[in-house]
Amino acid sequence: MSARYNCTVNLKETVWWTPDISCEGCVRSIHRALDDVDGVQQVEVDLLQKTVRVVYDAQRVDEAQLQHLIEEAGFTPSL
């Protein structure tokens, strides 16, 4: 008999346009701000498109908190 796990995870994806991303240092700063946040599953920063894409567990962290962290890192994200 195999064990089955039923984990209900409320994953959500949000993409912010962040026009002030201009270099790899910016990319690293955003990763530092978000990578270790409880509930964040994946962070992708696209330097050319100037976007930040975050996949996260909406039961543990919300969009407003993530946007605030990006702002605290010195950027101006918008949806």
BELNORZI-V212156 format. One record per backbone hydrogen bond with DSSP energy under -0.5 kcal/mol. CO is the residue of the C=O (numbers start at 0). NH is the residue of the N-H. Records with the same first field share a line. If there is no record, write none. Layout:
# BELNORZI-V212156
CO: NH / NH
This chain:
# BELNORZI-V212156
4: 6
5: 7
6: 8
8: 10
9: 57
11: 55
13: 53
15: 17 / 51
16: 77
17: 20
19: 21
22: 26
23: 27
24: 28
25: 29
26: 30
27: 31
28: 32
29: 33
30: 34
33: 36
36: 39
38: 56
41: 54
43: 45 / 52
44: 46
45: 49 / 50
49: 17
50: 45
51: 15
52: 43
53: 13 / 55
54: 40 / 41
55: 11 / 57
56: 59 / 60
61: 65
62: 66
63: 67
64: 68
65: 69
66: 70
67: 71
68: 72
69: 74
70: 73
74: 76
75: 18
77: 16
